[in-house]
Amino acid sequence: MIERSRLLPRPPRLLAIASGKGGVGKTWLAISLAQALAAQRVRVLLVDADVGLANVDVQLGLDPKRDLSALLRGEPIGACITPLPDLGFDVVAGRSGSGLLAGADETTGERIITALAAPLPYDLAILDLGAGIERLQRHLAASADTLLVLTTDEPTALTDAYACLKLATLDNPNGDRRIVVNFASSRSAGERTASILQKSCARFLGTTPPLAGIIRRDPRVPDAIRRQQAFLTRHPTSDAARDVEALAAALAPVPA
């Protein structure tokens, strides 16, 4: 569990989802986890921080009036939020291909973190970070209370996830970093994948990030994405949906 006091007003805790490479299901997980947490009565704000290549709005079929670019132009975060009452959480969408967001750096990250440091009516803000290890991603990852690093069993995904964990350890040695394995053929296969990454971290970084959860491969995931529907809405009884719900239960904030 992530400790969380219910006393308000106060800023939400920050949960960042990162990956070393694209194509591992990071945005899908961010959306699904937000919905699963909301179902557990956690007040969630999902922030698409994959600046310039955002696609939370695409996966959910949204056309927001304001997005992250408005926040970076100086508008208050409240004006940039899109409520999603049917899903139970709210979104600050990004904007794919935005010139304003291209080449974003620590200054951009600081503006996002500052906006989320204000008292807001949320228990948790989920940051869907861009893939890779550029300056903005590193800054946001280091600022999060909890960092989930998503990987699969592909060698390139594992190598890049290790790089992400290495830099996160350098940037925030005492940070809460956890591993999530996606597209696992089984839970035991997911555990083996996590073990490979954990052993590398233990050997070279002197730390062993815990395994937060395993999401099994599910052929219905692409169907939900193509139809621009939230996965837990379209396929609520699927194996992957149950796995996301288990992850949400492990991460749900609890009163301090």
Backbone bond lengths (Angstrom), bond angles and torsions (degrees), N, CA, C in turn:
res aa  C-N    CA-C-N  psi(-1)  N-CA   C-N-CA  omega(-1)  CA-C   N-CA-C  phi
1 M - - - 1.461 - - 1.530 110.02 -
2 I 1.318 115.68 150.90 1.450 122.13 173.29 1.516 107.32 -98.07
3 E 1.324 117.86 119.76 1.460 120.16 -178.61 1.524 110.50 -62.74
4 R 1.331 114.91 139.01 1.463 118.82 -179.19 1.516 109.90 -155.85
5 S 1.302 116.93 122.57 1.455 120.94 174.81 1.513 109.45 -78.03
6 R 1.323 118.65 141.96 1.451 122.97 178.47 1.529 111.94 -88.00
7 L 1.331 117.57 -1.53 1.450 119.15 179.24 1.527 109.69 -65.82
8 L 1.300 116.38 132.37 1.453 122.10 -179.84 1.517 109.13 -126.90
9 P 1.324 120.37 157.50 1.465 124.40 -0.70 1.527 112.55 -82.13
10 R 1.311 114.79 148.96 1.454 121.38 175.34 1.526 108.98 -163.48
11 P 1.310 118.11 160.89 1.466 119.79 179.32 1.524 111.05 -67.73
12 P 1.314 117.41 152.47 1.463 119.93 174.51 1.523 110.94 -72.67
13 R 1.311 115.81 154.89 1.457 118.97 169.22 1.517 108.52 -71.17
14 L 1.328 116.29 154.01 1.460 121.79 -176.04 1.524 110.07 -110.37
15 L 1.320 115.42 124.17 1.463 122.79 175.87 1.524 107.26 -117.92
16 A 1.323 117.32 111.40 1.464 121.32 -178.94 1.522 109.56 -100.46
17 I 1.329 115.19 140.20 1.466 121.00 176.66 1.521 107.18 -115.20
18 A 1.330 116.32 119.93 1.457 122.23 -175.20 1.520 109.88 -126.58
19 S 1.324 114.60 163.61 1.462 120.91 172.43 1.513 107.66 -152.76
20 G 1.297 116.49 152.10 1.451 118.55 178.35 1.513 112.38 -72.83
21 K 1.336 116.95 -30.31 1.459 120.80 -177.35 1.516 110.08 -134.65
22 G 1.323 115.85 163.88 1.446 120.27 176.57 1.520 111.25 -81.34
23 G 1.326 115.09 169.72 1.455 119.96 175.56 1.507 115.84 82.55
24 V 1.334 118.11 11.85 1.463 119.84 -179.73 1.533 111.88 -102.59
25 G 1.339 117.61 4.02 1.466 120.58 175.46 1.503 115.05 91.12
26 K 1.329 116.95 26.06 1.462 120.24 -174.09 1.528 112.57 -65.65
27 T 1.328 117.34 -47.77 1.466 119.63 -178.57 1.526 110.81 -67.33
28 W 1.321 116.87 -40.69 1.473 120.39 175.96 1.521 110.16 -57.09
29 L 1.342 116.96 -44.25 1.459 120.02 179.74 1.517 110.89 -65.35
30 A 1.324 117.76 -41.83 1.471 120.52 -179.60 1.526 110.76 -58.72
31 I 1.331 116.70 -45.52 1.466 121.04 179.40 1.524 110.74 -65.53
32 S 1.313 116.42 -47.49 1.466 120.40 -177.18 1.520 111.72 -65.52
33 L 1.332 116.50 -39.35 1.457 120.27 179.15 1.527 110.62 -67.56
34 A 1.333 117.39 -39.40 1.465 120.68 177.25 1.529 110.37 -60.02
35 Q 1.326 116.88 -43.32 1.464 120.13 -179.84 1.526 111.11 -67.72
36 A 1.326 117.35 -40.79 1.459 120.59 179.89 1.522 111.36 -65.57
37 L 1.328 117.29 -40.39 1.463 120.69 177.34 1.526 111.15 -66.43
38 A 1.334 116.14 -40.24 1.460 119.55 178.37 1.523 111.08 -61.08
39 A 1.334 116.90 -36.14 1.456 120.71 177.88 1.524 112.07 -65.51
40 Q 1.345 115.95 -20.80 1.462 121.37 176.45 1.530 111.56 -95.48
41 R 1.322 115.59 18.42 1.465 123.91 176.06 1.524 113.20 67.55
42 V 1.309 116.12 27.15 1.458 121.08 171.58 1.525 107.33 -90.56
43 R 1.311 116.39 129.92 1.463 120.72 178.73 1.521 108.24 -82.24
44 V 1.344 115.57 112.28 1.457 121.63 -168.28 1.523 111.17 -117.91
45 L 1.337 115.20 135.80 1.453 122.86 169.01 1.528 107.27 -116.50
46 L 1.324 117.17 119.99 1.461 122.17 177.28 1.523 108.82 -96.82
47 V 1.331 116.53 122.65 1.464 122.15 -178.41 1.524 108.54 -112.29
48 D 1.319 116.30 117.83 1.462 120.61 177.63 1.521 107.99 -80.80
49 A 1.317 115.55 94.64 1.466 121.43 -177.58 1.523 112.39 -98.03
50 D 1.336 116.54 16.43 1.464 120.62 173.60 1.520 106.76 -83.42
51 V 1.329 115.23 73.69 1.464 120.57 -168.73 1.521 111.17 -64.44
52 G 1.322 114.60 133.65 1.453 120.96 178.31 1.517 114.55 86.20
53 L 1.337 118.15 -23.89 1.469 122.13 179.07 1.519 109.89 -131.46
54 A 1.306 116.67 36.41 1.461 121.62 -175.30 1.516 111.49 -68.94
55 N 1.356 116.80 147.39 1.456 118.20 175.40 1.519 114.02 -149.77
56 V 1.339 118.40 17.16 1.454 119.23 171.57 1.531 109.49 -59.79
57 D 1.339 115.95 -43.48 1.462 119.13 179.74 1.520 111.67 -63.47
58 V 1.329 117.25 -36.26 1.462 120.61 179.31 1.524 110.62 -66.87
59 Q 1.325 117.24 -46.30 1.462 119.94 -178.31 1.518 112.34 -65.18
60 L 1.335 117.50 -26.70 1.460 120.41 -179.04 1.529 112.46 -102.76
61 G 1.331 117.88 0.71 1.446 120.39 179.15 1.514 113.43 66.32
62 L 1.336 117.57 38.14 1.464 122.20 -177.16 1.526 111.12 -96.32
63 D 1.314 115.37 153.17 1.461 122.36 171.42 1.528 107.32 -133.10
64 P 1.339 116.87 73.48 1.467 120.00 -173.75 1.516 112.68 -67.52
65 K 1.334 115.84 146.11 1.464 120.54 178.15 1.518 111.08 -71.85
66 R 1.328 116.63 -36.37 1.465 121.41 176.90 1.514 108.70 -132.16
67 D 1.317 115.95 153.75 1.454 120.15 -177.80 1.527 109.78 -142.76
68 L 1.311 115.86 -163.10 1.461 120.97 -175.96 1.522 112.14 -60.57
69 S 1.312 117.28 -32.05 1.461 119.32 -179.71 1.526 110.97 -62.75
70 A 1.339 117.62 -33.32 1.466 120.41 177.03 1.524 110.50 -66.00
71 L 1.324 116.23 -40.12 1.467 120.12 176.98 1.523 110.51 -60.32
72 L 1.324 116.54 -42.05 1.459 120.09 -178.16 1.524 112.58 -73.52
73 R 1.326 116.71 -16.03 1.469 120.06 173.54 1.521 111.91 -85.08
74 G 1.331 116.58 -3.64 1.457 119.67 176.00 1.513 115.60 111.83
75 E 1.334 118.99 -0.95 1.452 120.45 178.34 1.523 109.79 -73.67
76 P 1.334 118.34 149.57 1.468 120.22 179.07 1.519 111.32 -65.65
77 I 1.316 116.22 151.07 1.457 119.58 -176.27 1.520 111.82 -61.94
78 G 1.324 116.53 -31.26 1.460 119.08 179.57 1.508 113.10 -60.29
79 A 1.335 116.94 -30.40 1.460 121.08 179.98 1.520 112.02 -78.44
80 C 1.326 117.31 -10.68 1.466 121.54 -175.75 1.530 112.54 -104.25
81 I 1.318 116.75 1.32 1.461 121.40 -174.91 1.524 110.64 -89.85
82 T 1.320 116.02 134.20 1.460 122.78 174.12 1.526 108.66 -108.58
83 P 1.330 118.79 112.63 1.471 120.33 178.32 1.530 110.70 -71.05
84 L 1.316 116.04 141.25 1.464 122.18 175.62 1.528 108.20 -125.11
85 P 1.336 117.44 74.60 1.465 119.98 -173.93 1.522 113.80 -60.81
86 D 1.328 118.47 -30.57 1.463 120.24 179.43 1.525 112.25 -67.74
87 L 1.328 116.47 -26.63 1.465 120.98 -179.45 1.520 111.72 -99.67
88 G 1.329 117.20 -16.81 1.456 120.58 175.19 1.512 115.25 91.51
89 F 1.337 118.04 1.62 1.461 119.76 179.05 1.524 109.16 -136.77
90 D 1.347 115.79 170.38 1.457 122.10 -179.93 1.529 109.64 -113.66
91 V 1.334 115.22 161.99 1.462 120.76 -174.19 1.529 110.36 -134.00
92 V 1.335 115.51 139.18 1.462 121.73 159.70 1.519 104.99 -106.36
93 A 1.331 115.88 104.57 1.459 120.45 -175.51 1.523 110.43 -76.06
94 G 1.313 114.84 158.44 1.456 120.45 172.38 1.514 109.49 -96.84
95 R 1.320 115.34 -169.55 1.469 119.16 177.03 1.513 108.71 -140.86
96 S 1.330 115.10 112.28 1.452 120.01 -179.04 1.517 110.81 -67.86
97 G 1.334 115.32 131.87 1.461 120.33 176.91 1.505 115.10 77.21
98 S 1.336 118.12 13.36 1.455 120.08 -178.62 1.524 110.90 -70.47
99 G 1.326 116.27 126.76 1.458 119.85 177.12 1.507 111.98 -64.76
100 L 1.335 116.58 -31.97 1.460 120.28 179.43 1.519 110.99 -62.69
101 L 1.339 115.59 -33.93 1.455 119.43 -174.54 1.525 112.71 -92.96
102 A 1.309 117.87 -11.68 1.454 119.75 179.57 1.528 109.72 -65.74
103 G 1.324 116.01 138.30 1.452 120.26 179.09 1.515 113.80 71.23
104 A 1.330 116.77 23.21 1.461 120.50 -179.87 1.525 110.47 -62.18
105 D 1.347 115.42 148.09 1.456 120.04 -177.51 1.516 110.02 -135.46
106 E 1.350 116.19 -157.59 1.462 120.05 -177.52 1.522 112.52 -60.43
107 T 1.341 117.41 -30.98 1.462 119.67 178.94 1.519 111.09 -62.59
108 T 1.325 116.22 -42.21 1.453 120.80 175.39 1.518 110.50 -61.16
109 G 1.330 115.77 -45.74 1.460 119.96 178.85 1.515 112.01 -61.02
110 E 1.329 116.91 -39.31 1.461 119.95 -179.24 1.520 110.71 -65.91
111 R 1.326 117.55 -36.34 1.462 119.77 177.38 1.528 111.14 -64.27
112 I 1.326 116.03 -40.45 1.475 119.83 178.83 1.521 110.11 -65.58
113 I 1.321 116.86 -47.22 1.465 120.79 -178.32 1.522 110.66 -64.13
114 T 1.332 117.30 -40.24 1.466 120.84 179.36 1.526 110.57 -62.47
115 A 1.327 116.41 -41.92 1.469 119.84 178.66 1.517 111.31 -62.65
116 L 1.321 117.37 -37.25 1.463 121.28 -178.70 1.525 112.26 -82.78
117 A 1.330 117.25 -9.24 1.462 120.71 177.65 1.518 112.33 -83.12
118 A 1.315 117.00 -5.67 1.467 120.99 177.84 1.524 109.79 -80.71
119 P 1.328 117.46 155.91 1.468 119.49 174.75 1.533 109.96 -60.91
120 L 1.305 116.60 123.45 1.464 122.68 -178.26 1.526 109.51 -134.67
121 P 1.316 118.15 155.19 1.468 120.92 -177.30 1.523 112.91 -81.26
122 Y 1.329 116.67 46.36 1.462 121.32 -179.60 1.528 109.15 -135.06
123 D 1.326 114.53 147.61 1.465 120.14 172.83 1.521 111.26 -83.23
124 L 1.331 115.78 -32.54 1.458 120.31 -171.56 1.521 109.80 -145.17
125 A 1.334 115.60 136.26 1.460 121.75 170.91 1.521 107.42 -112.65
126 I 1.322 115.67 122.89 1.462 121.41 178.20 1.517 108.35 -97.25
127 L 1.324 116.81 123.60 1.459 122.29 178.71 1.524 108.81 -101.61
128 D 1.320 116.47 114.49 1.456 121.40 173.95 1.524 107.33 -87.18
129 L 1.335 116.57 99.09 1.456 121.20 -175.11 1.520 110.83 -80.71
130 G 1.316 115.62 157.62 1.450 120.28 173.70 1.524 110.33 -71.40
131 A 1.329 115.86 153.50 1.461 119.63 176.94 1.525 109.23 -68.38
132 G 1.318 115.55 151.65 1.454 119.56 177.23 1.521 112.48 107.02
133 I 1.330 114.45 -173.34 1.471 120.72 -173.39 1.535 110.21 -132.67
134 E 1.330 116.19 38.09 1.453 120.03 177.34 1.530 110.65 -73.89
135 R 1.333 116.03 174.75 1.469 120.66 -172.95 1.519 112.62 -60.62
136 L 1.331 117.31 -41.88 1.461 119.63 -178.59 1.522 111.24 -63.94
137 Q 1.327 116.95 -47.63 1.460 120.05 179.68 1.527 111.22 -59.55
138 R 1.329 115.74 -41.42 1.463 119.33 -179.65 1.524 111.29 -64.51
139 H 1.319 116.46 -40.95 1.464 119.92 -178.97 1.521 111.07 -65.10
140 L 1.316 117.03 -45.41 1.462 120.06 -179.97 1.524 110.95 -66.88
141 A 1.316 117.15 -40.57 1.467 120.38 179.29 1.524 111.01 -62.47
142 A 1.333 116.54 -41.68 1.465 120.65 -179.28 1.515 111.84 -68.50
143 S 1.334 117.55 -25.67 1.466 121.63 -177.76 1.517 113.20 -85.17
144 A 1.324 117.06 -14.14 1.464 120.76 -176.15 1.525 111.34 -74.34
145 D 1.318 116.02 148.72 1.463 120.56 174.12 1.522 110.78 -71.02
146 T 1.333 116.52 -35.73 1.456 122.32 177.20 1.515 108.61 -137.21
147 L 1.333 116.73 134.11 1.452 122.53 178.86 1.523 109.08 -115.78
148 L 1.324 116.32 120.39 1.458 121.63 172.27 1.523 108.49 -98.19
149 V 1.315 116.74 124.72 1.456 121.66 176.96 1.519 107.53 -106.06
150 L 1.320 115.79 116.98 1.458 121.97 -175.27 1.516 110.49 -94.51
151 T 1.338 115.46 136.71 1.455 120.30 178.56 1.519 109.35 -143.76
152 T 1.330 115.30 170.69 1.454 122.79 170.01 1.528 106.83 -126.82
153 D 1.329 115.83 -174.14 1.463 118.18 -178.98 1.520 112.85 -84.60
154 E 1.342 118.16 0.74 1.463 119.74 178.52 1.528 109.98 -68.65
155 P 1.317 117.39 137.10 1.470 119.84 -178.72 1.524 113.70 -54.50
156 T 1.338 117.73 -40.31 1.464 119.47 179.90 1.522 111.45 -67.00
157 A 1.334 116.40 -36.76 1.463 119.74 178.73 1.518 110.42 -66.42
158 L 1.331 117.37 -39.98 1.456 121.21 178.93 1.529 111.04 -67.05
159 T 1.315 116.60 -43.22 1.462 120.26 179.26 1.520 111.04 -61.41
160 D 1.325 116.03 -44.41 1.463 119.63 -178.43 1.527 111.68 -72.75
161 A 1.332 117.36 -33.14 1.462 119.62 175.66 1.527 110.51 -65.28
162 Y 1.326 116.82 -38.62 1.465 120.12 176.02 1.530 110.75 -61.95
163 A 1.328 116.96 -42.92 1.466 120.05 178.29 1.524 110.63 -60.83
164 C 1.321 116.18 -39.92 1.460 120.77 178.65 1.530 110.53 -63.88
165 L 1.322 117.01 -43.88 1.460 121.18 179.24 1.535 111.23 -67.64
166 K 1.315 116.81 -37.19 1.466 120.34 179.08 1.519 110.99 -61.94
167 L 1.324 116.79 -48.69 1.455 119.93 -179.23 1.525 111.60 -67.77
168 A 1.330 116.72 -36.35 1.459 119.69 177.60 1.522 110.66 -64.15
169 T 1.334 116.66 -35.44 1.460 120.58 177.79 1.530 110.81 -67.90
170 L 1.326 116.55 -39.54 1.452 120.20 178.01 1.531 111.55 -67.18
171 D 1.335 116.02 -40.54 1.462 120.54 -176.08 1.514 113.07 -75.86
172 N 1.325 116.96 -30.01 1.466 121.48 -177.63 1.531 108.71 -148.33
173 P 1.339 117.26 79.48 1.464 121.04 -172.93 1.524 114.33 -55.91
174 N 1.318 117.72 -31.34 1.463 120.37 -177.23 1.528 112.95 -98.93
175 G 1.317 116.86 13.58 1.455 120.69 -177.00 1.518 113.30 -71.34
176 D 1.319 114.28 160.68 1.469 122.50 178.23 1.521 108.05 -92.16
177 R 1.326 117.17 102.04 1.460 123.07 -178.44 1.524 109.26 -115.57
178 R 1.335 116.02 132.90 1.457 120.86 -178.45 1.523 109.98 -136.23
179 I 1.313 115.68 156.14 1.464 122.17 -177.38 1.523 109.54 -105.59
180 V 1.336 115.57 138.83 1.461 122.00 170.00 1.525 107.18 -125.56
181 V 1.317 116.32 131.11 1.463 121.84 178.24 1.521 108.50 -103.74
182 N 1.316 116.32 126.12 1.461 121.80 179.53 1.531 109.88 -109.96
183 F 1.328 115.84 161.28 1.472 123.25 177.39 1.530 112.05 58.46
184 A 1.324 117.17 33.60 1.466 120.21 -179.51 1.531 109.83 -77.53
185 S 1.323 117.03 139.20 1.467 120.41 178.75 1.514 111.38 -71.72
186 S 1.334 116.85 -23.37 1.462 122.83 176.94 1.520 107.94 -162.70
187 R 1.311 116.27 168.78 1.469 118.36 178.31 1.526 110.84 -64.81
188 S 1.325 116.74 -39.73 1.469 118.85 179.95 1.523 110.84 -65.55
189 A 1.331 117.35 -37.04 1.465 119.98 176.82 1.526 110.25 -66.27
190 G 1.327 117.08 -38.89 1.457 120.33 176.56 1.516 112.09 -63.09
191 E 1.315 116.85 -38.87 1.466 120.84 178.07 1.523 110.71 -64.69
192 R 1.326 116.89 -38.38 1.470 119.98 178.43 1.532 110.42 -66.05
193 T 1.329 116.29 -39.98 1.464 119.76 177.91 1.525 110.55 -62.22
194 A 1.322 116.12 -46.58 1.462 120.00 179.29 1.523 110.94 -61.90
195 S 1.324 116.55 -37.61 1.458 120.57 -178.37 1.526 111.65 -62.61
196 I 1.330 116.74 -38.21 1.466 120.30 177.62 1.524 110.31 -59.26
197 L 1.323 115.22 -45.64 1.462 120.39 -179.07 1.527 110.91 -68.75
198 Q 1.303 116.85 -40.90 1.462 120.92 -179.53 1.527 111.49 -64.23
199 K 1.312 116.91 -40.28 1.467 120.26 179.98 1.527 111.08 -65.04
200 S 1.327 116.66 -39.20 1.470 119.72 177.53 1.525 110.72 -64.33
201 C 1.340 116.02 -41.85 1.470 119.76 179.18 1.527 110.89 -65.28
202 A 1.324 116.33 -41.60 1.462 119.94 -179.76 1.527 111.07 -64.06
203 R 1.322 116.33 -40.27 1.465 120.31 -176.30 1.520 112.55 -72.65
204 F 1.335 116.40 -43.90 1.461 120.03 -171.12 1.523 114.46 -103.40
205 L 1.340 117.04 -21.31 1.460 119.95 -177.68 1.519 113.02 -112.95
206 G 1.325 116.86 -11.78 1.451 120.09 179.90 1.520 113.32 71.89
207 T 1.326 117.20 22.05 1.465 121.42 179.58 1.514 108.82 -146.20
208 T 1.331 116.39 150.77 1.458 121.67 -179.33 1.517 109.37 -124.11
209 P 1.324 118.52 96.61 1.464 120.00 179.58 1.523 110.56 -64.35
210 P 1.314 118.50 134.82 1.458 120.71 -178.39 1.528 111.85 -71.74
211 L 1.306 115.16 157.98 1.460 121.91 175.37 1.522 108.18 -84.65
212 A 1.324 116.62 116.39 1.465 120.88 -178.87 1.511 112.04 -83.36
213 G 1.339 116.84 -34.94 1.457 118.17 -177.85 1.514 112.36 -176.97
214 I 1.326 114.88 162.76 1.460 123.47 178.48 1.521 107.74 -126.46
215 I 1.327 116.04 128.08 1.461 121.68 177.26 1.529 107.47 -110.20
216 R 1.324 115.97 117.12 1.459 119.55 -178.44 1.532 111.60 -74.70
217 R 1.314 114.27 149.37 1.466 120.55 178.20 1.522 109.35 -62.30
218 D 1.316 116.23 133.87 1.460 120.50 -177.11 1.533 108.32 -140.39
219 P 1.339 118.00 120.76 1.467 120.27 -177.70 1.524 113.62 -66.69
220 R 1.334 117.84 -9.97 1.464 120.14 -179.98 1.528 112.83 -84.24
221 V 1.322 116.93 -10.59 1.467 119.24 178.02 1.530 111.50 -61.72
222 P 1.335 119.47 -51.26 1.472 118.60 178.34 1.526 113.22 -58.56
223 D 1.324 116.93 -32.69 1.471 120.14 178.46 1.520 110.89 -60.74
224 A 1.331 117.47 -46.45 1.464 120.88 -179.62 1.523 110.92 -64.80
225 I 1.333 117.19 -39.00 1.459 120.57 180.00 1.522 110.71 -66.22
226 R 1.328 116.80 -43.61 1.472 120.17 178.81 1.523 110.79 -61.30
227 R 1.314 117.32 -36.91 1.463 121.25 -177.76 1.527 112.40 -87.14
228 Q 1.336 116.10 0.21 1.460 122.34 178.33 1.525 111.23 55.88
229 Q 1.331 114.75 45.89 1.456 121.53 177.69 1.516 109.68 -124.28
230 A 1.322 116.11 147.57 1.462 120.39 176.34 1.530 109.04 -62.78
231 F 1.313 115.80 134.70 1.464 121.08 -174.05 1.518 112.20 -61.23
232 L 1.328 117.22 -42.38 1.465 119.56 -177.59 1.522 112.29 -69.98
233 T 1.316 116.57 -19.13 1.463 120.16 174.12 1.520 110.33 -80.20
234 R 1.315 116.93 -44.11 1.461 121.03 -174.96 1.531 112.26 -79.02
235 H 1.332 117.14 -37.46 1.465 120.44 -176.40 1.535 110.18 -132.22
236 P 1.325 117.96 64.88 1.473 120.92 -171.24 1.520 114.72 -69.28
237 T 1.325 118.48 -18.72 1.472 119.95 -177.10 1.524 112.46 -105.48
238 S 1.314 118.04 9.09 1.459 121.45 -177.99 1.527 111.04 -72.66
239 D 1.334 114.71 162.93 1.467 119.73 178.28 1.519 111.12 -60.32
240 A 1.343 116.83 -43.97 1.471 119.81 -178.35 1.519 110.56 -64.78
241 A 1.337 117.48 -36.30 1.462 120.32 178.33 1.527 110.40 -63.86
242 R 1.310 117.03 -42.68 1.478 119.56 178.44 1.521 110.89 -64.64
243 D 1.332 116.61 -36.43 1.467 119.75 179.07 1.526 111.35 -66.66
244 V 1.325 116.86 -40.66 1.466 120.26 177.98 1.529 109.94 -65.43
245 E 1.316 117.30 -40.33 1.459 120.65 178.52 1.523 111.45 -63.11
246 A 1.338 116.21 -37.11 1.471 119.63 176.67 1.525 110.66 -66.23
247 L 1.324 117.07 -40.15 1.458 120.77 176.71 1.511 110.39 -63.31
248 A 1.327 116.76 -42.55 1.459 120.46 179.52 1.528 110.86 -61.70
249 A 1.315 117.11 -40.97 1.462 120.84 179.79 1.536 110.80 -62.55
250 A 1.334 116.04 -35.73 1.466 119.76 179.88 1.531 112.24 -73.35
251 L 1.351 116.02 -26.77 1.460 120.46 -175.26 1.517 113.91 -100.94
252 A 1.332 117.65 -12.01 1.467 120.25 -173.44 1.506 111.52 -56.29
253 P 1.325 118.39 130.96 1.470 120.78 177.81 1.527 110.41 -61.63
254 V 1.310 115.29 143.65 1.458 120.89 177.18 1.532 108.42 -123.28
255 P 1.313 117.70 153.29 1.466 119.11 178.45 1.509 111.29 -57.19
256 A 1.320 116.43 139.54 1.481 120.93 178.94 1.520 109.86 -71.03
